[in-house]
């Protein structure tokens, strides 16, 4: 009887090994960012050797790009309800915007991790992603500036509309990029789907207050 041969790697083994690296890299990149995450940390978390990262992804940058492009839960930012808002009250449009924007917070990991990674990339660009990703993130900002320009009946986007759009988007960003801190200091704020819906409604009302303030500022400027 011949001795049992050693296990030979199969294609299924490779798929699983590659998936383990992606799953290990996602929470590390989301928590620490691209620059601060080492390939050694990723390999250790995936119970793999360093050579596996190069074998499956080419290098650390290739792994980072794969985490983005292969995330099944990454939604299309351009689908947020900003383009078809003609004739609707601004607060309702902004409420729908924030509800959609914050929906991933209801779903838990890995959706939460993917979204946190996307917004970390927005705030602290890694330098390894192409213009396509920048364009996707810019779609949210562009849609909001166009909405505000119509709301103020302006001929074109001006600097203050840009400031206002960034400020409105900024109301929601901390709930992604600082989720761990929020959970520690404000336990229960994002405890369930109902809490996230309440947050979306509140953010919409805060955003309307910003818009109203800009109306007052413009009227005061015209009077002067």
WOSUL-V988457 format. One record per run of one state. SS is the DSSP state (A for helix, B for strand, O for the rest). FROM is the first residue (numbers start at 1). TO is the last residue. If there is no record, write none. Layout:
BEGIN
ss->{SS/SS}
from->{FROM/FROM}
to->{TO/TO}
END
This chain:
BEGIN
ss->{O/A/O/A/O/A/O/A/O/A/O/A/O/A/O/A/O/A/O/A/O/A/O/A/O}
from->{1/11/33/39/46/50/58/60/70/77/80/90/103/104/108/111/124/131/152/159/178/179/186/193/224}
to->{10/32/38/45/49/57/59/69/76/79/89/102/103/107/110/123/130/151/158/177/178/185/192/223/224}
END
